[in-house]
Amino acid sequence: MSKLFFQWTALCFCALLGACTPEEKTEIKPVLINTDLYMAGSKESFSIQATKQMGNVLEITFSYLGGCVEQEPELVWGRGRGNSIPLTLPLKLMVSKADDCFCVMTKTRRFDIKALFENVPEEELALMIEGQSWGSFLVRRP
């Protein structure tokens, strides 16, 4: 009986670990420019771990609590601008579904930032992504 209990426990533990293991996607999604969506807010909060610009692509590594609901975050700009040099644009990672699980999920996603430069004339922008603890991230027009 105890051997069966141990096997069952090990199986459940492995299943839980598998549920918390993120899969990485290489799809490049556009930045959404939508004031209503930006103001509505996200169903989850994110902690930004790293950002990196590669031409028109902004790669963001982030973490959040979840694991039960498949989430595909969008990067949203609500057309807000800061009064700074370089110009600051506030952005949000957003998802539309709530997730009640508590696995720490870490994912990397890529976003096409070309639309940001099409809407502002600057050669350099300071992106301030909600959940980013170190302030803004500078990107240059490719």
CORDA-V792674 format. One record per backbone hydrogen bond with DSSP energy under -0.5 kcal/mol. NH is the residue of the N-H (numbers start at 1). CO is the residue of the C=O. Records with the same first field share a line. If there is no record, write none. Layout:
NH=CO, CO
This chain:
5=1
6=2
7=3
8=4
9=5
10=6
11=7
12=8
13=9
14=10
15=11
16=12
17=13
18=14
19=15
20=16
21=18
22=20
25=108
29=27, 110
31=112
32=75
34=32, 77
38=34
39=35
40=36
41=37
43=95
47=63
48=46, 131
49=61
50=61
52=59
54=57
57=54
58=111
59=52, 57
60=58, 109
61=50
62=60, 107
63=47
64=105
66=103
74=94
76=74, 92
77=32
78=90
82=88
84=82
87=124
89=126
90=88
91=128
92=76
94=74
103=66
105=64, 103
107=62
109=60
110=27
111=58
112=29
113=56, 111
116=113
117=113
118=114
119=115, 116
120=116
125=139
126=87
127=125, 137
128=89, 126
129=127
130=91, 128
132=129
133=131
135=132
137=127
139=125
141=123
